[in-house]
Amino acid sequence: MVDLMPLVKKDNPFLNNYRLQTVLDDYGLENETPHRALSDAKTTFELATKLIENKVLKI
């Protein structure tokens, strides 16, 4: 399990807040049905993939 929040804060320390929707907007990702467990999980996975592409997350 990996907590993405510290990585997002390190990558972009100037966001107004770090709610999932704000972070997704900043990374150009869309959550079609927010506040639904499966949709939020899939979008969080997309965020992790984006962080890997940006060389912020190393697995």
All heavy atoms as a GROMACS GRO file, in nm:
protein
  478
    1MET      N    1   0.084  -0.116   0.000
    1MET     CA    2   0.000   0.000   0.000
    1MET      C    3   0.090   0.124   0.000
    1MET      O    4   0.190   0.129   0.072
    1MET     CB    5  -0.091  -0.003   0.123
    1MET     CG    6  -0.192   0.107   0.120
    1MET     SD    7  -0.336   0.084   0.225
    1MET     CE    8  -0.271   0.055   0.383
    2VAL      N    9   0.053   0.223  -0.080
    2VAL     CA   10   0.130   0.346  -0.090
    2VAL      C   11   0.037   0.464  -0.072
    2VAL      O   12  -0.068   0.472  -0.136
    2VAL     CB   13   0.198   0.356  -0.230
    2VAL    CG1   14   0.271   0.487  -0.245
    2VAL    CG2   15   0.291   0.239  -0.252
    3ASP      N   16   0.076   0.555   0.016
    3ASP     CA   17   0.000   0.679   0.035
    3ASP      C   18   0.049   0.780  -0.067
    3ASP      O   19   0.166   0.821  -0.065
    3ASP     CB   20   0.021   0.731   0.177
    3ASP     CG   21  -0.064   0.854   0.208
    3ASP    OD1   22  -0.142   0.898   0.121
    3ASP    OD2   23  -0.052   0.905   0.320
    4LEU      N   24  -0.037   0.820  -0.160
    4LEU     CA   25   0.002   0.912  -0.267
    4LEU      C   26   0.006   1.057  -0.222
    4LEU      O   27   0.073   1.139  -0.285
    4LEU     CB   28  -0.094   0.898  -0.385
    4LEU     CG   29  -0.100   0.760  -0.451
    4LEU    CD1   30  -0.202   0.762  -0.564
    4LEU    CD2   31   0.036   0.716  -0.500
    5MET      N   32  -0.063   1.090  -0.113
    5MET     CA   33  -0.074   1.230  -0.072
    5MET      C   34   0.063   1.296  -0.048
    5MET      O   35   0.086   1.407  -0.100
    5MET     CB   36  -0.161   1.242   0.053
    5MET     CG   37  -0.188   1.386   0.092
    5MET     SD   38  -0.275   1.479  -0.037
    5MET     CE   39  -0.424   1.384  -0.048
    6PRO      N   40   0.156   1.237   0.027
    6PRO     CA   41   0.285   1.304   0.044
    6PRO      C   42   0.360   1.324  -0.088
    6PRO      O   43   0.429   1.424  -0.106
    6PRO     CB   44   0.364   1.210   0.136
    6PRO     CG   45   0.263   1.124   0.200
    6PRO     CD   46   0.147   1.115   0.106
    7LEU      N   47   0.342   1.231  -0.181
    7LEU     CA   48   0.407   1.244  -0.310
    7LEU      C   49   0.347   1.358  -0.392
    7LEU      O   50   0.419   1.434  -0.456
    7LEU     CB   51   0.396   1.112  -0.388
    7LEU     CG   52   0.462   0.992  -0.320
    7LEU    CD1   53   0.426   0.864  -0.394
    7LEU    CD2   54   0.612   1.010  -0.313
    8VAL      N   55   0.215   1.370  -0.387
    8VAL     CA   56   0.148   1.479  -0.458
    8VAL      C   57   0.189   1.613  -0.397
    8VAL      O   58   0.218   1.709  -0.468
    8VAL     CB   59  -0.005   1.461  -0.455
    8VAL    CG1   60  -0.075   1.585  -0.508
    8VAL    CG2   61  -0.046   1.339  -0.536
    9LYS      N   62   0.194   1.620  -0.264
    9LYS     CA   63   0.234   1.744  -0.197
    9LYS      C   64   0.377   1.783  -0.232
    9LYS      O   65   0.408   1.901  -0.249
    9LYS     CB   66   0.218   1.732  -0.046
    9LYS     CG   67   0.075   1.737  -0.001
    9LYS     CD   68   0.065   1.730   0.150
    9LYS     CE   69  -0.079   1.744   0.194
    9LYS     NZ   70  -0.093   1.743   0.340
   10LYS      N   71   0.464   1.684  -0.245
   10LYS     CA   72   0.603   1.711  -0.282
   10LYS      C   73   0.612   1.757  -0.428
   10LYS      O   74   0.687   1.848  -0.460
   10LYS     CB   75   0.688   1.586  -0.262
   10LYS     CG   76   0.834   1.606  -0.291
   10LYS     CD   77   0.912   1.479  -0.263
   10LYS     CE   78   1.060   1.500  -0.295
   10LYS     NZ   79   1.137   1.379  -0.274
   11ASP      N   80   0.534   1.693  -0.515
   11ASP     CA   81   0.535   1.727  -0.657
   11ASP      C   82   0.471   1.863  -0.684
   11ASP      O   83   0.514   1.935  -0.772
   11ASP     CB   84   0.463   1.617  -0.737
   11ASP     CG   85   0.483   1.631  -0.886
   11ASP    OD1   86   0.596   1.660  -0.929
   11ASP    OD2   87   0.384   1.609  -0.961
   12ASN      N   88   0.368   1.897  -0.609
   12ASN     CA   89   0.298   2.024  -0.629
   12ASN      C   90   0.259   2.084  -0.494
   12ASN      O   91   0.146   2.066  -0.448
   12ASN     CB   92   0.174   2.003  -0.717
   12ASN     CG   93   0.117   2.135  -0.762
   12ASN    OD1   94   0.147   2.240  -0.706
   12ASN    ND2   95   0.032   2.130  -0.862
   13PRO      N   96   0.351   2.157  -0.432
   13PRO     CA   97   0.324   2.210  -0.298
   13PRO      C   98   0.230   2.332  -0.296
   13PRO      O   99   0.198   2.382  -0.189
   13PRO     CB  100   0.464   2.248  -0.247
   13PRO     CG  101   0.542   2.275  -0.370
   13PRO     CD  102   0.487   2.183  -0.475
   14PHE      N  103   0.185   2.378  -0.412
   14PHE     CA  104   0.107   2.501  -0.415
   14PHE      C  105  -0.040   2.484  -0.454
   14PHE      O  106  -0.104   2.579  -0.494
   14PHE     CB  107   0.174   2.601  -0.510
   14PHE     CG  108   0.314   2.634  -0.467
   14PHE    CD1  109   0.422   2.587  -0.540
   14PHE    CD2  110   0.338   2.709  -0.354
   14PHE    CE1  111   0.552   2.615  -0.500
   14PHE    CE2  112   0.467   2.738  -0.313
   14PHE     CZ  113   0.574   2.691  -0.386
   15LEU      N  114  -0.092   2.363  -0.440
   15LEU     CA  115  -0.236   2.345  -0.464
   15LEU      C  116  -0.314   2.412  -0.352
   15LEU      O  117  -0.268   2.419  -0.238
   15LEU     CB  118  -0.271   2.196  -0.469
   15LEU     CG  119  -0.229   2.120  -0.593
   15LEU    CD1  120  -0.267   1.972  -0.580
   15LEU    CD2  121  -0.291   2.178  -0.718
   16ASN      N  122  -0.434   2.458  -0.382
   16ASN     CA  123  -0.518   2.521  -0.280
   16ASN      C  124  -0.555   2.423  -0.170
   16ASN      O  125  -0.566   2.460  -0.054
   16ASN     CB  126  -0.645   2.579  -0.342
   16ASN     CG  127  -0.615   2.700  -0.426
   16ASN    OD1  128  -0.518   2.770  -0.404
   16ASN    ND2  129  -0.699   2.725  -0.525
   17ASN      N  130  -0.581   2.298  -0.209
   17ASN     CA  131  -0.610   2.192  -0.114
   17ASN      C  132  -0.570   2.061  -0.180
   17ASN      O  133  -0.532   2.059  -0.297
   17ASN     CB  134  -0.758   2.192  -0.072
   17ASN     CG  135  -0.851   2.170  -0.189
   17ASN    OD1  136  -0.848   2.065  -0.254
   17ASN    ND2  137  -0.934   2.269  -0.218
   18TYR      N  138  -0.578   1.954  -0.107
   18TYR     CA  139  -0.534   1.825  -0.161
   18TYR      C  140  -0.646   1.722  -0.159
   18TYR      O  141  -0.622   1.604  -0.144
   18TYR     CB  142  -0.410   1.777  -0.084
   18TYR     CG  143  -0.293   1.866  -0.114
   18TYR    CD1  144  -0.265   1.977  -0.036
   18TYR    CD2  145  -0.215   1.845  -0.226
   18TYR    CE1  146  -0.161   2.062  -0.067
   18TYR    CE2  147  -0.110   1.929  -0.258
   18TYR     CZ  148  -0.084   2.037  -0.178
   18TYR     OH  149   0.018   2.122  -0.211
   19ARG      N  150  -0.768   1.770  -0.178
   19ARG     CA  151  -0.880   1.678  -0.196
   19ARG      C  152  -0.861   1.606  -0.328
   19ARG      O  153  -0.799   1.657  -0.421
   19ARG     CB  154  -1.012   1.753  -0.194
   19ARG     CG  155  -1.049   1.800  -0.054
   19ARG     CD  156  -1.180   1.872  -0.056
   19ARG     NE  157  -1.143   2.013  -0.057
   19ARG     CZ  158  -1.226   2.113  -0.067
   19ARG    NH1  159  -1.354   2.092  -0.082
   19ARG    NH2  160  -1.183   2.236  -0.063
   20LEU      N  161  -0.918   1.487  -0.336
   20LEU     CA  162  -0.898   1.405  -0.454
   20LEU      C  163  -0.935   1.479  -0.581
   20LEU      O  164  -0.860   1.478  -0.679
   20LEU     CB  165  -0.978   1.274  -0.443
   20LEU     CG  166  -0.962   1.177  -0.560
   20LEU    CD1  167  -0.817   1.136  -0.581
   20LEU    CD2  168  -1.050   1.054  -0.538
   21GLN      N  169  -1.048   1.547  -0.584
   21GLN     CA  170  -1.092   1.615  -0.706
   21GLN      C  171  -0.994   1.725  -0.747
   21GLN      O  172  -0.964   1.741  -0.864
   21GLN     CB  173  -1.233   1.672  -0.689
   21GLN     CG  174  -1.292   1.720  -0.819
   21GLN     CD  175  -1.300   1.610  -0.924
   21GLN    OE1  176  -1.353   1.503  -0.899
   21GLN    NE2  177  -1.247   1.635  -1.042
   22THR      N  178  -0.943   1.800  -0.651
   22THR     CA  179  -0.847   1.906  -0.681
   22THR      C  180  -0.720   1.848  -0.741
   22THR      O  181  -0.667   1.899  -0.840
   22THR     CB  182  -0.812   1.985  -0.553
   22THR    OG1  183  -0.933   2.034  -0.495
   22THR    CG2  184  -0.718   2.099  -0.582
   23VAL      N  185  -0.672   1.740  -0.683
   23VAL     CA  186  -0.550   1.674  -0.732
   23VAL      C  187  -0.573   1.618  -0.872
   23VAL      O  188  -0.490   1.636  -0.962
   23VAL     CB  189  -0.504   1.564  -0.634
   23VAL    CG1  190  -0.392   1.481  -0.693
   23VAL    CG2  191  -0.462   1.626  -0.502
   24LEU      N  192  -0.687   1.554  -0.892
   24LEU     CA  193  -0.717   1.498  -1.024
   24LEU      C  194  -0.723   1.608  -1.131
   24LEU      O  195  -0.671   1.591  -1.241
   24LEU     CB  196  -0.849   1.421  -1.020
   24LEU     CG  197  -0.852   1.296  -0.933
   24LEU    CD1  198  -0.992   1.236  -0.933
   24LEU    CD2  199  -0.747   1.195  -0.977
   25ASP      N  200  -0.786   1.719  -1.098
   25ASP     CA  201  -0.792   1.831  -1.193
   25ASP      C  202  -0.652   1.879  -1.229
   25ASP      O  203  -0.623   1.906  -1.345
   25ASP     CB  204  -0.872   1.947  -1.134
   25ASP     CG  205  -1.021   1.917  -1.124
   25ASP    OD1  206  -1.069   1.822  -1.188
   25ASP    OD2  207  -1.089   1.990  -1.048
   26ASP      N  208  -0.566   1.888  -1.129
   26ASP     CA  209  -0.429   1.935  -1.153
   26ASP      C  210  -0.351   1.841  -1.245
   26ASP      O  211  -0.270   1.887  -1.325
   26ASP     CB  212  -0.355   1.951  -1.019
   26ASP     CG  213  -0.218   2.012  -1.037
   26ASP    OD1  214  -0.210   2.127  -1.086
   26ASP    OD2  215  -0.119   1.945  -1.004
   27TYR      N  216  -0.378   1.713  -1.234
   27TYR     CA  217  -0.307   1.615  -1.317
   27TYR      C  218  -0.383   1.581  -1.446
   27TYR      O  219  -0.343   1.492  -1.520
   27TYR     CB  220  -0.279   1.487  -1.237
   27TYR     CG  221  -0.164   1.505  -1.141
   27TYR    CD1  222  -0.186   1.546  -1.011
   27TYR    CD2  223  -0.033   1.481  -1.181
   27TYR    CE1  224  -0.081   1.565  -0.923
   27TYR    CE2  225   0.072   1.499  -1.094
   27TYR     CZ  226   0.047   1.541  -0.964
   27TYR     OH  227   0.153   1.559  -0.877
   28GLY      N  228  -0.493   1.650  -1.470
   28GLY     CA  229  -0.569   1.629  -1.593
   28GLY      C  230  -0.644   1.498  -1.598
   28GLY      O  231  -0.666   1.443  -1.706
   29LEU      N  232  -0.686   1.449  -1.482
   29LEU     CA  233  -0.760   1.323  -1.475
   29LEU      C  234  -0.906   1.351  -1.440
   29LEU      O  235  -0.936   1.451  -1.376
   29LEU     CB  236  -0.698   1.230  -1.370
   29LEU     CG  237  -0.552   1.193  -1.394
   29LEU    CD1  238  -0.496   1.121  -1.274
   29LEU    CD2  239  -0.538   1.109  -1.519
   30GLU      N  240  -0.995   1.262  -1.484
   30GLU     CA  241  -1.137   1.281  -1.459
   30GLU      C  242  -1.195   1.160  -1.386
   30GLU      O  243  -1.169   1.046  -1.423
   30GLU     CB  244  -1.210   1.300  -1.591
   30GLU     CG  245  -1.355   1.333  -1.575
   30GLU     CD  246  -1.424   1.358  -1.708
   30GLU    OE1  247  -1.356   1.393  -1.805
   30GLU    OE2  248  -1.547   1.342  -1.712
   31ASN      N  249  -1.272   1.189  -1.283
   31ASN     CA  250  -1.344   1.086  -1.210
   31ASN      C  251  -1.491   1.100  -1.248
   31ASN      O  252  -1.558   1.194  -1.207
   31ASN     CB  253  -1.325   1.104  -1.059
   31ASN     CG  254  -1.382   0.990  -0.979
   31ASN    OD1  255  -1.450   0.904  -1.032
   31ASN    ND2  256  -1.354   0.990  -0.850
   32GLU      N  257  -1.541   1.007  -1.329
   32GLU     CA  258  -1.676   1.018  -1.383
   32GLU      C  259  -1.785   1.009  -1.277
   32GLU      O  260  -1.889   1.073  -1.289
   32GLU     CB  261  -1.697   0.914  -1.491
   32GLU     CG  262  -1.610   0.936  -1.613
   32GLU     CD  263  -1.631   0.832  -1.720
   32GLU    OE1  264  -1.732   0.759  -1.714
   32GLU    OE2  265  -1.547   0.824  -1.810
   33THR      N  266  -1.764   0.928  -1.175
   33THR     CA  267  -1.862   0.917  -1.067
   33THR      C  268  -1.793   0.930  -0.932
   33THR      O  269  -1.764   0.830  -0.866
   33THR     CB  270  -1.938   0.782  -1.076
   33THR    OG1  271  -1.844   0.676  -1.083
   33THR    CG2  272  -2.030   0.776  -1.195
   34PRO      N  273  -1.763   1.054  -0.894
   34PRO     CA  274  -1.692   1.076  -0.766
   34PRO      C  275  -1.772   1.027  -0.647
   34PRO      O  276  -1.894   1.017  -0.650
   34PRO     CB  277  -1.671   1.227  -0.761
   34PRO     CG  278  -1.762   1.284  -0.862
   34PRO     CD  279  -1.796   1.178  -0.960
   35HIS      N  280  -1.700   0.995  -0.542
   35HIS     CA  281  -1.756   0.948  -0.415
   35HIS      C  282  -1.818   0.810  -0.426
   35HIS      O  283  -1.903   0.772  -0.345
   35HIS     CB  284  -1.855   1.049  -0.357
   35HIS     CG  285  -1.797   1.186  -0.342
   35HIS    ND1  286  -1.698   1.214  -0.251
   35HIS    CD2  287  -1.821   1.300  -0.409
   35HIS    CE1  288  -1.666   1.341  -0.262
   35HIS    NE2  289  -1.739   1.395  -0.357
   36ARG      N  290  -1.777   0.735  -0.526
   36ARG     CA  291  -1.813   0.594  -0.540
   36ARG      C  292  -1.684   0.516  -0.528
   36ARG      O  293  -1.584   0.548  -0.594
   36ARG     CB  294  -1.881   0.565  -0.673
   36ARG     CG  295  -2.011   0.638  -0.694
   36ARG     CD  296  -2.118   0.574  -0.605
   36ARG     NE  297  -2.244   0.644  -0.620
   36ARG     CZ  298  -2.316   0.688  -0.518
   36ARG    NH1  299  -2.273   0.672  -0.396
   36ARG    NH2  300  -2.429   0.749  -0.539
   37ALA      N  301  -1.683   0.415  -0.445
   37ALA     CA  302  -1.560   0.345  -0.410
   37ALA      C  303  -1.484   0.295  -0.533
   37ALA      O  304  -1.363   0.320  -0.545
   37ALA     CB  305  -1.590   0.229  -0.316
   38LEU      N  306  -1.550   0.226  -0.623
   38LEU     CA  307  -1.480   0.170  -0.738
   38LEU      C  308  -1.425   0.279  -0.829
   38LEU      O  309  -1.310   0.273  -0.872
   38LEU     CB  310  -1.573   0.077  -0.817
   38LEU     CG  311  -1.509   0.006  -0.937
   38LEU    CD1  312  -1.389  -0.077  -0.892
   38LEU    CD2  313  -1.612  -0.081  -1.007
   39SER      N  314  -1.504   0.381  -0.854
   39SER     CA  315  -1.459   0.491  -0.939
   39SER      C  316  -1.342   0.566  -0.876
   39SER      O  317  -1.244   0.599  -0.943
   39SER     CB  318  -1.575   0.588  -0.965
   39SER     OG  319  -1.534   0.694  -1.047
   40ASP      N  320  -1.351   0.593  -0.746
   40ASP     CA  321  -1.242   0.661  -0.676
   40ASP      C  322  -1.115   0.576  -0.678
   40ASP      O  323  -1.005   0.628  -0.699
   40ASP     CB  324  -1.280   0.693  -0.532
   40ASP     CG  325  -1.379   0.809  -0.520
   40ASP    OD1  326  -1.409   0.874  -0.622
   40ASP    OD2  327  -1.428   0.832  -0.408
   41ALA      N  328  -1.130   0.445  -0.661
   41ALA     CA  329  -1.013   0.356  -0.663
   41ALA      C  330  -0.948   0.353  -0.801
   41ALA      O  331  -0.826   0.359  -0.812
   41ALA     CB  332  -1.054   0.215  -0.620
   42LYS      N  333  -1.029   0.344  -0.905
   42LYS     CA  334  -0.974   0.343  -1.041
   42LYS      C  335  -0.902   0.473  -1.073
   42LYS      O  336  -0.795   0.473  -1.132
   42LYS     CB  337  -1.086   0.319  -1.144
   42LYS     CG  338  -1.138   0.179  -1.146
   42LYS     CD  339  -1.249   0.165  -1.250
   42LYS     CE  340  -1.301   0.024  -1.258
   42LYS     NZ  341  -1.409   0.012  -1.359
   43THR      N  342  -0.961   0.584  -1.031
   43THR     CA  343  -0.900   0.713  -1.059
   43THR      C  344  -0.773   0.732  -0.977
   43THR      O  345  -0.676   0.791  -1.025
   43THR     CB  346  -1.000   0.826  -1.032
   43THR    OG1  347  -1.123   0.798  -1.100
   43THR    CG2  348  -0.948   0.959  -1.082
   44THR      N  349  -0.770   0.681  -0.856
   44THR     CA  350  -0.650   0.686  -0.774
   44THR      C  351  -0.539   0.604  -0.840
   44THR      O  352  -0.422   0.643  -0.840
   44THR     CB  353  -0.678   0.638  -0.632
   44THR    OG1  354  -0.779   0.722  -0.574
   44THR    CG2  355  -0.554   0.643  -0.545
   45PHE      N  356  -0.575   0.492  -0.900
   45PHE     CA  357  -0.477   0.412  -0.975
   45PHE      C  358  -0.423   0.491  -1.094
   45PHE      O  359  -0.303   0.490  -1.121
   45PHE     CB  360  -0.541   0.281  -1.022
   45PHE     CG  361  -0.448   0.198  -1.106
   45PHE    CD1  362  -0.346   0.125  -1.046
   45PHE    CD2  363  -0.460   0.194  -1.244
   45PHE    CE1  364  -0.257   0.050  -1.123
   45PHE    CE2  365  -0.374   0.119  -1.321
   45PHE     CZ  366  -0.272   0.046  -1.261
   46GLU      N  367  -0.511   0.563  -1.164
   46GLU     CA  368  -0.466   0.648  -1.275
   46GLU      C  369  -0.371   0.757  -1.225
   46GLU      O  370  -0.273   0.790  -1.292
   46GLU     CB  371  -0.586   0.711  -1.346
   46GLU     CG  372  -0.670   0.613  -1.423
   46GLU     CD  373  -0.792   0.678  -1.486
   46GLU    OE1  374  -0.792   0.801  -1.504
   46GLU    OE2  375  -0.887   0.604  -1.515
   47LEU      N  376  -0.400   0.812  -1.107
   47LEU     CA  377  -0.312   0.912  -1.048
   47LEU      C  378  -0.176   0.851  -1.017
   47LEU      O  379  -0.072   0.912  -1.046
   47LEU     CB  380  -0.375   0.969  -0.921
   47LEU     CG  381  -0.288   1.067  -0.841
   47LEU    CD1  382  -0.251   1.189  -0.924
   47LEU    CD2  383  -0.362   1.108  -0.713
   48ALA      N  384  -0.174   0.731  -0.961
   48ALA     CA  385  -0.047   0.663  -0.933
   48ALA      C  386   0.031   0.641  -1.061
   48ALA      O  387   0.153   0.661  -1.065
   48ALA     CB  388  -0.073   0.531  -0.862
   49THR      N  389  -0.038   0.601  -1.167
   49THR     CA  390   0.028   0.581  -1.296
   49THR      C  391   0.088   0.711  -1.347
   49THR      O  392   0.200   0.714  -1.398
   49THR     CB  393  -0.073   0.525  -1.399
   49THR    OG1  394  -0.127   0.403  -1.348
   49THR    CG2  395  -0.008   0.500  -1.532
   50LYS      N  396   0.015   0.821  -1.332
   50LYS     CA  397   0.065   0.952  -1.374
   50LYS      C  398   0.188   0.992  -1.291
   50LYS      O  399   0.285   1.045  -1.345
   50LYS     CB  400  -0.046   1.056  -1.358
   50LYS     CG  401  -0.010   1.193  -1.408
   50LYS     CD  402  -0.002   1.200  -1.557
   50LYS     CE  403  -0.135   1.238  -1.614
   50LYS     NZ  404  -0.128   1.273  -1.756
   51LEU      N  405   0.187   0.963  -1.162
   51LEU     CA  406   0.302   0.994  -1.077
   51LEU      C  407   0.423   0.910  -1.116
   51LEU      O  408   0.537   0.958  -1.111
   51LEU     CB  409   0.267   0.971  -0.930
   51LEU     CG  410   0.168   1.071  -0.870
   51LEU    CD1  411   0.124   1.026  -0.731
   51LEU    CD2  412   0.225   1.211  -0.866
   52ILE      N  413   0.401   0.786  -1.158
   52ILE     CA  414   0.510   0.702  -1.208
   52ILE      C  415   0.567   0.761  -1.337
   52ILE      O  416   0.688   0.772  -1.353
   52ILE     CB  417   0.464   0.556  -1.228
   52ILE    CG1  418   0.436   0.491  -1.093
   52ILE    CG2  419   0.567   0.476  -1.306
   52ILE    CD1  420   0.362   0.358  -1.102
   53GLU      N  421   0.479   0.801  -1.428
   53GLU     CA  422   0.523   0.862  -1.554
   53GLU      C  423   0.604   0.989  -1.530
   53GLU      O  424   0.700   1.016  -1.602
   53GLU     CB  425   0.402   0.895  -1.642
   53GLU     CG  426   0.331   0.774  -1.698
   53GLU     CD  427   0.200   0.811  -1.766
   53GLU    OE1  428   0.162   0.930  -1.770
   53GLU    OE2  429   0.133   0.717  -1.815
   54ASN      N  430   0.565   1.066  -1.428
   54ASN     CA  431   0.634   1.192  -1.395
   54ASN      C  432   0.758   1.169  -1.308
   54ASN      O  433   0.820   1.264  -1.263
   54ASN     CB  434   0.538   1.287  -1.323
   54ASN     CG  435   0.428   1.338  -1.412
   54ASN    OD1  436   0.431   1.318  -1.535
   54ASN    ND2  437   0.330   1.402  -1.354
   55LYS      N  438   0.788   1.041  -1.282
   55LYS     CA  439   0.904   1.002  -1.201
   55LYS      C  440   0.898   1.054  -1.057
   55LYS      O  441   1.000   1.081  -0.995
   55LYS     CB  442   1.034   1.044  -1.270
   55LYS     CG  443   1.052   0.978  -1.405
   55LYS     CD  444   1.186   1.011  -1.464
   55LYS     CE  445   1.213   0.960  -1.600
   55LYS     NZ  446   1.135   0.865  -1.667
   56VAL      N  447   0.777   1.068  -1.006
   56VAL     CA  448   0.756   1.107  -0.867
   56VAL      C  449   0.743   0.982  -0.780
   56VAL      O  450   0.793   0.978  -0.668
   56VAL     CB  451   0.631   1.196  -0.854
   56VAL    CG1  452   0.604   1.229  -0.709
   56VAL    CG2  453   0.646   1.322  -0.938
   57LEU      N  454   0.678   0.880  -0.833
   57LEU     CA  455   0.657   0.754  -0.764
   57LEU      C  456   0.743   0.648  -0.832
   57LEU      O  457   0.737   0.632  -0.954
   57LEU     CB  458   0.510   0.713  -0.769
   57LEU     CG  459   0.473   0.575  -0.713
   57LEU    CD1  460   0.510   0.565  -0.565
   57LEU    CD2  461   0.323   0.551  -0.732
   58LYS      N  462   0.823   0.580  -0.752
   58LYS     CA  463   0.908   0.473  -0.805
   58LYS      C  464   0.870   0.342  -0.739
   58LYS      O  465   0.870   0.331  -0.617
   58LYS     CB  466   1.055   0.504  -0.779
   58LYS     CG  467   1.100   0.630  -0.849
   58LYS     CD  468   1.240   0.668  -0.811
   58LYS     CE  469   1.272   0.802  -0.878
   58LYS     NZ  470   1.394   0.860  -0.830
   59ILE      N  471   0.835   0.246  -0.822
   59ILE     CA  472   0.796   0.115  -0.771
   59ILE      C  473   0.890   0.011  -0.830
   59ILE      O  474   0.924   0.013  -0.942
   59ILE     CB  475   0.650   0.083  -0.806
   59ILE    CG1  476   0.560   0.180  -0.733
   59ILE    CG2  477   0.616  -0.061  -0.770
   59ILE    CD1  478   0.414   0.160  -0.756
   0.00000   0.00000   0.00000
